[in-house]
């Protein structure tokens, strides 16, 4: 039988506070074993699988091609900002 992890182990493994782990267990956001009212344990393989399930690939973080801004939009936007700044300066000086 696999050795169960305690809250300190999981906290260190994930780099979060024990309070966060307690909150996640009370919200059933993280797999855990509740042996008694105050005793929580964790299965290492379940925690590892949970981490993998939470992982986001960098390929899925990029917006689809049709939502990417063309470079001309950026330069047009910069020109617009420069015009606003110029107009504001003129108003202050007048």
PASE-754488 format. One record per atom (N, C-alpha, C, O): residue number from 1; residue in three letters; atom name; z, x, y. Coordinates in nm, 4 decimals. Each point is the difference from the previous one (the first is absolute). Layout:
BEGIN
<NUM, ALA, CA, <Z, X, Y>>
...
This chain:
BEGIN
<1, UNK, N, <0.0000, 0.0836, -0.1178>>
<1, UNK, CA, <0.0000, -0.0836, 0.1178>>
<1, UNK, C, <0.0000, 0.0887, 0.1250>>
<1, UNK, O, <0.0707, 0.1006, 0.0060>>
<2, UNK, N, <-0.1498, -0.1389, 0.0920>>
<2, UNK, CA, <-0.0114, 0.0728, 0.1255>>
<2, UNK, C, <0.1294, -0.0100, 0.0820>>
<2, UNK, O, <0.0636, -0.1053, 0.0044>>
<3, UNK, N, <-0.0257, 0.2157, 0.0603>>
<3, UNK, CA, <0.1187, 0.0000, 0.0851>>
<3, UNK, C, <-0.0313, -0.0799, 0.1266>>
<3, UNK, O, <-0.1027, 0.0223, 0.0641>>
<4, UNK, N, <0.1899, -0.1139, -0.0290>>
<4, UNK, CA, <-0.0193, -0.0806, 0.1200>>
<4, UNK, C, <0.0411, 0.0786, 0.1237>>
<4, UNK, O, <0.0944, 0.0789, -0.0031>>
<5, UNK, N, <-0.1665, -0.1018, 0.1113>>
<5, UNK, CA, <0.0293, 0.0652, 0.1268>>
<5, UNK, C, <0.1015, -0.0824, 0.0780>>
<5, UNK, O, <0.0052, -0.1223, -0.0135>>
<6, UNK, N, <0.0754, 0.1894, 0.0950>>
<6, UNK, CA, <0.0905, -0.0757, 0.0869>>
<6, UNK, C, <-0.0602, -0.0075, 0.1397>>
<6, UNK, O, <-0.1079, 0.0536, 0.0253>>
<7, UNK, N, <0.1781, -0.1201, 0.0638>>
<7, UNK, CA, <-0.0538, -0.0241, 0.1347>>
<7, UNK, C, <-0.0206, 0.1301, 0.0768>>
<7, UNK, O, <-0.0933, 0.0110, 0.0796>>
<8, UNK, N, <0.1801, 0.0878, -0.1031>>
<8, UNK, CA, <-0.0169, 0.1298, 0.0667>>
<8, UNK, C, <-0.1306, 0.0670, -0.0434>>
<8, UNK, O, <-0.0717, 0.0573, 0.0820>>
<9, UNK, N, <0.0420, -0.0651, -0.2111>>
<9, UNK, CA, <-0.1238, 0.0596, -0.0523>>
<9, UNK, C, <-0.1224, -0.0637, 0.0650>>
<9, UNK, O, <-0.0912, 0.0699, 0.0442>>
<10, UNK, N, <0.0898, -0.2016, -0.0387>>
<10, UNK, CA, <-0.1156, -0.0724, 0.0538>>
<10, UNK, C, <-0.0114, 0.0220, 0.1506>>
<10, UNK, O, <-0.1099, 0.0165, 0.0528>>
<11, UNK, N, <0.2224, -0.0163, 0.0148>>
<11, UNK, CA, <0.0010, 0.0249, 0.1437>>
<11, UNK, C, <-0.0614, 0.1367, 0.0320>>
<11, UNK, O, <-0.0816, 0.0128, 0.0913>>
<12, UNK, N, <0.1217, 0.0873, -0.1667>>
<12, UNK, CA, <-0.0530, 0.1347, 0.0196>>
<12, UNK, C, <-0.1473, 0.0063, -0.0382>>
<12, UNK, O, <-0.0799, 0.0623, 0.0699>>
<13, UNK, N, <0.0441, -0.1262, -0.1799>>
<13, UNK, CA, <-0.1383, 0.0009, -0.0477>>
<13, UNK, C, <-0.0953, -0.0601, 0.1036>>
<13, UNK, O, <-0.1093, 0.0522, 0.0222>>
<14, UNK, N, <0.1510, -0.1619, 0.0406>>
<14, UNK, CA, <-0.0861, -0.0706, 0.0939>>
<14, UNK, C, <0.0180, 0.0468, 0.1446>>
<14, UNK, O, <-0.0821, -0.0311, 0.0863>>
<15, UNK, N, <0.1887, 0.1053, -0.0606>>
<15, UNK, CA, <0.0229, 0.0481, 0.1355>>
<15, UNK, C, <0.0444, -0.1090, 0.0957>>
<15, UNK, O, <-0.0324, 0.0038, 0.1187>>
<16, UNK, N, <0.1066, -0.1011, -0.1702>>
<16, UNK, CA, <0.0535, -0.1071, 0.0834>>
<16, UNK, C, <0.1507, -0.0085, -0.0216>>
<16, UNK, O, <0.0536, 0.0583, -0.0943>>
<17, UNK, N, <0.0138, -0.1310, 0.1821>>
<17, UNK, CA, <0.1452, -0.0112, -0.0115>>
<17, UNK, C, <0.0392, -0.0919, -0.1152>>
<17, UNK, O, <-0.0797, -0.0798, -0.0494>>
<18, UNK, N, <0.2050, 0.0944, 0.0091>>
<18, UNK, CA, <0.0514, -0.0897, -0.1041>>
<18, UNK, C, <0.0016, -0.1435, 0.0510>>
<18, UNK, O, <-0.0214, -0.0933, -0.0774>>
<19, UNK, N, <0.0462, 0.0748, 0.2057>>
<19, UNK, CA, <-0.0008, -0.1355, 0.0576>>
<19, UNK, C, <-0.1364, -0.0655, -0.0172>>
<19, UNK, O, <-0.0095, -0.1197, -0.0271>>
<20, UNK, N, <-0.0957, 0.1989, 0.0431>>
<20, UNK, CA, <-0.1360, -0.0526, -0.0203>>
<20, UNK, C, <-0.0200, -0.0412, -0.1450>>
<20, UNK, O, <-0.0559, -0.1062, -0.0275>>
<21, UNK, N, <0.1012, 0.1895, -0.0647>>
<21, UNK, CA, <-0.0128, -0.0330, -0.1422>>
<21, UNK, C, <0.0769, -0.1279, -0.0310>>
<21, UNK, O, <-0.0515, -0.0869, -0.0703>>
<22, UNK, N, <0.1739, 0.0739, 0.1214>>
<22, UNK, CA, <0.0776, -0.1224, -0.0210>>
<22, UNK, C, <-0.0740, -0.1223, 0.0560>>
<22, UNK, O, <-0.0041, -0.1055, -0.0633>>
<23, UNK, N, <-0.0535, 0.1211, 0.1812>>
<23, UNK, CA, <-0.0747, -0.1120, 0.0601>>
<23, UNK, C, <-0.1188, -0.0374, -0.0875>>
<23, UNK, O, <-0.0241, -0.1182, -0.0247>>
<24, UNK, N, <-0.0506, 0.2185, -0.0226>>
<24, UNK, CA, <-0.1165, -0.0273, -0.0841>>
<24, UNK, C, <0.0398, -0.0674, -0.1306>>
<24, UNK, O, <-0.0706, -0.0888, -0.0477>>
<25, UNK, N, <0.1831, 0.1300, -0.0107>>
<25, UNK, CA, <0.0407, -0.0634, -0.1256>>
<25, UNK, C, <0.0436, -0.1446, 0.0242>>
<25, UNK, O, <-0.0279, -0.0879, -0.0816>>
<26, UNK, N, <0.0960, 0.0636, 0.1930>>
<26, UNK, CA, <0.0439, -0.1385, 0.0270>>
<26, UNK, C, <-0.1186, -0.0910, 0.0286>>
<26, UNK, O, <0.0073, -0.1210, -0.0212>>
<27, UNK, N, <-0.1167, 0.1795, 0.0695>>
<27, UNK, CA, <-0.1221, -0.0770, 0.0271>>
<27, UNK, C, <-0.0986, 0.0063, -0.1164>>
<27, UNK, O, <-0.1118, -0.0507, 0.0096>>
<28, UNK, N, <0.1534, 0.1127, -0.1183>>
<28, UNK, CA, <-0.0857, 0.0185, -0.1188>>
<28, UNK, C, <-0.1328, 0.0682, 0.0333>>
<28, UNK, O, <-0.1040, -0.0357, -0.0553>>
<29, UNK, N, <0.1079, 0.1335, 0.1455>>
<29, UNK, CA, <-0.1198, 0.0735, 0.0375>>
<29, UNK, C, <-0.0218, 0.1242, -0.0854>>
<29, UNK, O, <-0.1096, 0.0561, -0.0021>>
<30, UNK, N, <0.2138, -0.0133, -0.0681>>
<30, UNK, CA, <-0.0084, 0.1209, -0.0810>>
<30, UNK, C, <0.0583, -0.0313, -0.1381>>
<30, UNK, O, <0.1018, -0.0686, -0.0092>>
<31, UNK, N, <-0.1643, 0.1174, -0.0976>>
<31, UNK, CA, <0.0529, -0.0298, -0.1346>>
<31, UNK, C, <0.1359, 0.0663, -0.0205>>
<31, UNK, O, <0.0199, 0.1164, 0.0350>>
<32, UNK, N, <0.0720, -0.1917, -0.0915>>
<32, UNK, CA, <0.1341, 0.0522, -0.0231>>
<32, UNK, C, <0.0672, -0.0750, -0.1149>>
<32, UNK, O, <-0.0461, -0.1053, -0.0440>>
<33, UNK, N, <0.1549, 0.1626, -0.0021>>
<33, UNK, CA, <0.0811, -0.0608, -0.1048>>
<33, UNK, C, <0.1373, -0.0244, 0.0603>>
<33, UNK, O, <0.0637, 0.0927, 0.0501>>
<34, UNK, N, <-0.0184, -0.2156, -0.0546>>
<34, UNK, CA, <0.1307, -0.0336, 0.0549>>
<34, UNK, C, <0.0968, -0.0160, -0.1172>>
<34, UNK, O, <0.0027, -0.1031, -0.0672>>
<35, UNK, N, <0.0763, 0.2077, 0.0449>>
<35, UNK, CA, <0.0913, -0.0003, -0.1137>>
<35, UNK, C, <0.1262, -0.0803, 0.0284>>
<35, UNK, O, <0.0606, -0.0556, -0.0916>>
<36, UNK, N, <-0.0218, 0.0495, 0.2162>>
<36, UNK, CA, <0.1131, -0.0822, 0.0418>>
<36, UNK, C, <-0.0208, -0.0334, 0.1470>>
<36, UNK, O, <-0.1014, 0.0365, 0.0593>>
<37, UNK, N, <0.1971, -0.1051, -0.0022>>
<37, UNK, CA, <-0.0139, -0.0419, 0.1399>>
<37, UNK, C, <-0.0208, 0.1192, 0.0941>>
<37, UNK, O, <-0.0709, -0.0105, 0.1000>>
<38, UNK, N, <0.1330, 0.1230, -0.1331>>
<38, UNK, CA, <-0.0064, 0.1158, 0.0873>>
<38, UNK, C, <-0.0718, 0.1206, -0.0593>>
<38, UNK, O, <-0.0073, 0.1046, 0.0646>>
<39, UNK, N, <-0.0452, -0.1167, -0.1849>>
<39, UNK, CA, <-0.0597, 0.1160, -0.0663>>
<39, UNK, C, <-0.1502, -0.0196, -0.0186>>
<39, UNK, O, <-0.0445, -0.0837, -0.0785>>
<40, UNK, N, <-0.0321, 0.1632, 0.1529>>
<40, UNK, CA, <-0.1456, -0.0029, -0.0084>>
<40, UNK, C, <-0.0499, 0.1271, -0.0661>>
<40, UNK, O, <0.0510, 0.1092, 0.0254>>
<41, UNK, N, <-0.1504, -0.1246, -0.1096>>
<41, UNK, CA, <-0.0657, 0.1143, -0.0632>>
<41, UNK, C, <-0.1508, -0.0210, 0.0100>>
<41, UNK, O, <-0.0475, -0.1104, 0.0265>>
<42, UNK, N, <-0.0258, 0.2180, -0.0480>>
<42, UNK, CA, <-0.1450, -0.0053, 0.0142>>
<42, UNK, C, <-0.0643, 0.0775, -0.1139>>
<42, UNK, O, <0.0505, 0.1041, -0.0422>>
<43, UNK, N, <-0.1626, -0.1560, -0.0071>>
<43, UNK, CA, <-0.0770, 0.0703, -0.1024>>
<43, UNK, C, <-0.1023, 0.0877, 0.0719>>
<43, UNK, O, <-0.0781, -0.0481, 0.0821>>
<44, UNK, N, <0.0798, 0.1762, -0.1139>>
<44, UNK, CA, <-0.0889, 0.0943, 0.0673>>
<44, UNK, C, <-0.1463, -0.0372, -0.0089>>
<44, UNK, O, <-0.0730, 0.0102, 0.0985>>
<45, UNK, N, <0.0285, -0.0544, -0.2182>>
<45, UNK, CA, <-0.1411, -0.0353, -0.0163>>
<45, UNK, C, <-0.0376, -0.1227, 0.0829>>
<45, UNK, O, <-0.1125, -0.0091, 0.0490>>
<46, UNK, N, <0.2059, -0.0855, -0.0328>>
<46, UNK, CA, <-0.0279, -0.1178, 0.0826>>
<46, UNK, C, <-0.0089, 0.0369, 0.1478>>
<46, UNK, O, <-0.0834, -0.0534, 0.0730>>
<47, UNK, N, <0.1701, 0.1453, -0.0294>>
<47, UNK, CA, <-0.0046, 0.0444, 0.1396>>
<47, UNK, C, <-0.1307, 0.0732, 0.0272>>
<47, UNK, O, <-0.0631, -0.0214, 0.1035>>
<48, UNK, N, <0.0223, 0.1079, -0.1963>>
<48, UNK, CA, <-0.1269, 0.0715, 0.0166>>
<48, UNK, C, <-0.1182, -0.0965, 0.0040>>
<48, UNK, O, <-0.0906, 0.0166, 0.0818>>
<49, UNK, N, <0.0906, -0.1163, -0.1684>>
<49, UNK, CA, <-0.1074, -0.1000, -0.0012>>
<49, UNK, C, <0.0011, -0.0812, 0.1300>>
<49, UNK, O, <-0.1056, -0.0344, 0.0531>>
<50, UNK, N, <0.2249, 0.0044, -0.0028>>
<50, UNK, CA, <0.0138, -0.0742, 0.1252>>
<50, UNK, C, <-0.0581, 0.0807, 0.1160>>
<50, UNK, O, <-0.0673, -0.0550, 0.0872>>
<51, UNK, N, <0.0939, 0.1866, -0.0867>>
<51, UNK, CA, <-0.0547, 0.0867, 0.1045>>
<51, UNK, C, <-0.1523, 0.0003, -0.0071>>
<51, UNK, O, <-0.0668, -0.0105, 0.1029>>
<52, UNK, N, <0.0120, 0.0223, -0.2222>>
<52, UNK, CA, <-0.1454, 0.0000, -0.0171>>
<52, UNK, C, <-0.0586, -0.1319, 0.0492>>
<52, UNK, O, <-0.1041, -0.0010, 0.0656>>
<53, UNK, N, <0.1701, -0.1098, -0.0967>>
<53, UNK, CA, <-0.0493, -0.1310, 0.0432>>
<53, UNK, C, <0.0034, -0.0143, 0.1517>>
<53, UNK, O, <-0.0800, -0.0741, 0.0571>>
<54, UNK, N, <0.1720, 0.1444, 0.0083>>
<54, UNK, CA, <0.0123, -0.0062, 0.1461>>
<54, UNK, C, <-0.0946, 0.0960, 0.0703>>
<54, UNK, O, <-0.0165, -0.0082, 0.1217>>
<55, UNK, N, <-0.0460, 0.0992, -0.1958>>
<55, UNK, CA, <-0.0869, 0.1008, 0.0598>>
<55, UNK, C, <-0.1277, -0.0630, 0.0529>>
<55, UNK, O, <-0.0549, -0.0937, -0.0580>>
<56, UNK, N, <0.0099, 0.1480, 0.1694>>
<56, UNK, CA, <-0.1243, -0.0471, 0.0624>>
<56, UNK, C, <-0.0964, 0.1176, 0.0039>>
<56, UNK, O, <0.0325, 0.1071, 0.0512>>
<57, UNK, N, <-0.1491, -0.1284, -0.1050>>
<57, UNK, CA, <-0.1029, 0.1027, 0.0005>>
<57, UNK, C, <-0.0556, 0.0147, 0.1408>>
<57, UNK, O, <-0.0147, -0.0991, 0.0715>>
<58, UNK, N, <-0.0161, 0.2204, -0.0313>>
<58, UNK, CA, <-0.0543, 0.0210, 0.1339>>
<58, UNK, C, <-0.1366, -0.0654, 0.0160>>
<58, UNK, O, <-0.0383, -0.0340, 0.1119>>
<59, UNK, N, <-0.0354, 0.0156, -0.2192>>
<59, UNK, CA, <-0.1293, -0.0664, 0.0085>>
<59, UNK, C, <0.0151, -0.1451, 0.0428>>
<59, UNK, O, <-0.0863, -0.0527, 0.0703>>
<60, UNK, N, <0.1946, -0.0130, -0.1115>>
<60, UNK, CA, <0.0178, -0.1407, 0.0350>>
<60, UNK, C, <0.0556, -0.0166, 0.1406>>
<60, UNK, O, <0.0018, -0.1113, 0.0526>>
<61, UNK, N, <0.0440, 0.2207, 0.0098>>
<61, UNK, CA, <0.0550, -0.0076, 0.1350>>
<61, UNK, C, <-0.1087, 0.0015, 0.1067>>
<61, UNK, O, <0.0241, -0.0406, 0.1136>>
<62, UNK, N, <-0.1428, 0.0867, -0.1491>>
<62, UNK, CA, <-0.1074, 0.0062, 0.0986>>
<62, UNK, C, <-0.0609, -0.1389, 0.0175>>
<62, UNK, O, <-0.0224, -0.0711, -0.0979>>
<63, UNK, N, <-0.0043, 0.0328, 0.2226>>
<63, UNK, CA, <-0.0614, -0.1314, 0.0208>>
<63, UNK, C, <-0.1428, -0.0013, -0.0526>>
<63, UNK, O, <-0.0661, 0.1038, -0.0020>>
<64, UNK, N, <0.0181, -0.2194, -0.0403>>
<64, UNK, CA, <-0.1387, -0.0096, -0.0453>>
<64, UNK, C, <-0.0946, 0.0430, 0.1111>>
<64, UNK, O, <0.0343, -0.0071, 0.1180>>
<65, UNK, N, <-0.1524, 0.0512, -0.1559>>
<65, UNK, CA, <-0.0981, 0.0535, 0.0954>>
<65, UNK, C, <-0.0259, -0.0951, 0.1168>>
<65, UNK, O, <-0.0117, 0.0450, 0.1140>>
<66, UNK, N, <0.0025, -0.1746, -0.1401>>
<66, UNK, CA, <-0.0327, -0.0934, 0.1071>>
<66, UNK, C, <0.1108, -0.0128, 0.1048>>
<66, UNK, O, <-0.0239, -0.0540, 0.1080>>
<67, UNK, N, <0.1453, 0.1029, -0.1384>>
<67, UNK, CA, <0.1093, -0.0089, 0.0959>>
<67, UNK, C, <0.0270, 0.1324, 0.0713>>
<67, UNK, O, <0.0862, 0.0063, 0.0877>>
<68, UNK, N, <-0.1578, 0.0981, -0.1238>>
<68, UNK, CA, <0.0201, 0.1282, 0.0663>>
<68, UNK, C, <-0.0673, -0.0022, 0.1368>>
<68, UNK, O, <-0.1078, -0.0572, 0.0167>>
<69, UNK, N, <0.1723, 0.1197, 0.0799>>
<69, UNK, CA, <-0.0540, 0.0027, 0.1355>>
<69, UNK, C, <-0.1030, 0.1111, 0.0130>>
<69, UNK, O, <0.0248, 0.1137, -0.0402>>
<70, UNK, N, <-0.1396, -0.1467, 0.0960>>
<70, UNK, CA, <-0.0977, 0.1059, 0.0243>>
<70, UNK, C, <0.0490, 0.0892, 0.1135>>
<70, UNK, O, <0.0807, -0.0428, 0.0826>>
<71, UNK, N, <-0.1290, 0.1659, -0.0784>>
<71, UNK, CA, <0.0405, 0.0941, 0.1044>>
<71, UNK, C, <-0.0345, -0.0529, 0.1383>>
<71, UNK, O, <0.0716, 0.0286, 0.0960>>
<72, UNK, N, <-0.1799, -0.1054, -0.0833>>
<72, UNK, CA, <-0.0381, -0.0517, 0.1316>>
<72, UNK, C, <0.1067, -0.0945, 0.0536>>
<72, UNK, O, <0.0233, -0.0054, 0.1207>>
<73, UNK, N, <0.0415, -0.0689, -0.2096>>
<73, UNK, CA, <0.1066, -0.0901, 0.0448>>
<73, UNK, C, <0.1130, 0.0799, 0.0630>>
<73, UNK, O, <0.0548, -0.0389, 0.1031>>
<74, UNK, N, <-0.0206, 0.1503, -0.1656>>
<74, UNK, CA, <0.1094, 0.0822, 0.0513>>
<74, UNK, C, <-0.0362, 0.0558, 0.1369>>
<74, UNK, O, <0.0822, -0.0052, 0.0916>>
<75, UNK, N, <-0.2037, 0.0588, -0.0752>>
<75, UNK, CA, <-0.0376, 0.0556, 0.1299>>
<75, UNK, C, <-0.0106, -0.1094, 0.1049>>
<75, UNK, O, <0.0372, 0.0226, 0.1151>>
<76, UNK, N, <-0.0871, -0.1417, -0.1513>>
<76, UNK, CA, <-0.0050, -0.1119, 0.0936>>
<76, UNK, C, <0.1406, -0.0404, 0.0429>>
<76, UNK, O, <0.0240, -0.0310, 0.1167>>
<77, UNK, N, <0.0666, 0.0317, -0.2105>>
<77, UNK, CA, <0.1392, -0.0359, 0.0273>>
<77, UNK, C, <0.0630, 0.1020, 0.0951>>
<77, UNK, O, <0.0734, -0.0370, 0.0916>>
<78, UNK, N, <-0.1025, 0.1652, -0.1137>>
<78, UNK, CA, <0.0529, 0.1036, 0.0882>>
<78, UNK, C, <-0.0555, -0.0145, 0.1406>>
<78, UNK, O, <0.0722, 0.0189, 0.0979>>
<79, UNK, N, <-0.2024, -0.0531, -0.0873>>
<79, UNK, CA, <-0.0602, -0.0235, 0.1321>>
<79, UNK, C, <0.0679, -0.1166, 0.0699>>
<79, UNK, O, <0.0257, 0.0061, 0.1202>>
<80, UNK, N, <0.0033, -0.1113, -0.1936>>
<80, UNK, CA, <0.0661, -0.1173, 0.0551>>
<80, UNK, C, <0.1377, 0.0361, 0.0544>>
<80, UNK, O, <0.0374, -0.0436, 0.1089>>
<81, UNK, N, <0.0373, 0.1227, -0.1839>>
<81, UNK, CA, <0.1337, 0.0423, 0.0429>>
<81, UNK, C, <-0.0107, 0.0856, 0.1258>>
<81, UNK, O, <0.0795, -0.0162, 0.0927>>
<82, UNK, N, <-0.1773, 0.1073, -0.0885>>
<82, UNK, CA, <-0.0196, 0.0839, 0.1188>>
<82, UNK, C, <-0.0304, -0.0861, 0.1224>>
<82, UNK, O, <0.0493, 0.0292, 0.1090>>
<83, UNK, N, <-0.1292, -0.1342, -0.1247>>
<83, UNK, CA, <-0.0303, -0.0903, 0.1126>>
<83, UNK, C, <0.1258, -0.0721, 0.0480>>
<83, UNK, O, <0.0197, -0.0166, 0.1204>>
<84, UNK, N, <0.0649, -0.0259, -0.2130>>
<84, UNK, CA, <0.1247, -0.0671, 0.0374>>
<84, UNK, C, <0.0892, 0.0953, 0.0795>>
<84, UNK, O, <0.0574, -0.0385, 0.1018>>
<85, UNK, N, <-0.0461, 0.1618, -0.1482>>
<85, UNK, CA, <0.0828, 0.0988, 0.0693>>
<85, UNK, C, <-0.0565, 0.0290, 0.1385>>
<85, UNK, O, <0.0745, 0.0082, 0.0976>>
<86, UNK, N, <-0.2033, 0.0070, -0.0899>>
<86, UNK, CA, <-0.0643, 0.0273, 0.1288>>
<86, UNK, C, <0.0223, -0.1148, 0.0977>>
<86, UNK, O, <0.0325, 0.0225, 0.1166>>
<87, UNK, N, <-0.0499, -0.1453, -0.1640>>
<87, UNK, CA, <0.0231, -0.1169, 0.0860>>
<87, UNK, C, <0.1453, -0.0094, 0.0454>>
<87, UNK, O, <0.0276, -0.0360, 0.1145>>
<88, UNK, N, <0.0632, 0.0678, -0.2024>>
<88, UNK, CA, <0.1423, -0.0040, 0.0354>>
<88, UNK, C, <0.0304, 0.1039, 0.1068>>
<88, UNK, O, <0.0745, -0.0285, 0.0938>>
<89, UNK, N, <-0.1312, 0.1497, -0.1062>>
<89, UNK, CA, <0.0212, 0.1034, 0.0997>>
<89, UNK, C, <-0.0530, -0.0441, 0.1359>>
<89, UNK, O, <0.0651, 0.0213, 0.1023>>
<90, UNK, N, <-0.1833, -0.0827, -0.1010>>
<90, UNK, CA, <-0.0599, -0.0461, 0.1254>>
<90, UNK, C, <0.0864, -0.1065, 0.0657>>
<90, UNK, O, <0.0165, 0.0002, 0.1219>>
<91, UNK, N, <0.0389, -0.0915, -0.2017>>
<91, UNK, CA, <0.0859, -0.1046, 0.0555>>
<91, UNK, C, <0.1253, 0.0591, 0.0622>>
<91, UNK, O, <0.0458, -0.0473, 0.1041>>
<92, UNK, N, <0.0105, 0.1508, -0.1669>>
<92, UNK, CA, <0.1224, 0.0623, 0.0521>>
<92, UNK, C, <-0.0316, 0.0737, 0.1306>>
<92, UNK, O, <0.0790, -0.0046, 0.0943>>
<93, UNK, N, <-0.1926, 0.0716, -0.0886>>
<93, UNK, CA, <-0.0359, 0.0777, 0.1196>>
<93, UNK, C, <-0.0435, -0.0880, 0.1171>>
<93, UNK, O, <0.0080, 0.0444, 0.1145>>
<94, UNK, N, <-0.0530, -0.1659, -0.1384>>
<94, UNK, CA, <-0.0467, -0.0888, 0.1093>>
<94, UNK, C, <0.1112, -0.0725, 0.0636>>
<94, UNK, O, <-0.0222, -0.0780, 0.0927>>
